[in-house]
Amino acid sequence: MYQQMIFVNLPVNDLDATKRFFTELGYTINPRFSDETAASVVISDTIIAMMLTREKYAQFTKKEIVDATKSSEVLIALSAESREKVDELVEKAVAAGGTISGETQDHGFMYGRAFDDLDGHTWEVTWMDPAAVQG
């Protein structure tokens, strides 16, 4: 059965630092789709974050590339299997040099936190009670 994938392309200032940051979070870099201008960060079987140098990213758009530390370009949301896994990933991100973004959201059936990576891109991590999802 076909599974649709998502490839998130993000501009980064320091590709080597970005690779270290995401491997410290437990993700892998796919060398087949990485070079000195890009790193293919494997989030899951269906989610890939393509971290591109600003010069490489500029090849794909005619628009101005924002400074994500000053302007919001996108909010990337990832699911987590438990509240503990939300906390674990956010704590790893902070330990690797990221920063907390916003307040913890705790609605009982849904729990979320967010962090900004080294370039200011915001990553939201959310757990939702499976019983609430099923209705």
Secondary structure, DSSP 8 states (H G I E B T S, - for coil): -----EEEEEEES-HHHHHHHHHHTT-EE-GGG-BTTEEEEEEETTEEEEEEEHHHHHTT-SS----TTTS---EEEEE-SSHHHHHHHHHHHHHTT-EE-S--EE-SSEEEEEEE-TT--EEEEEEE-HHHHH-
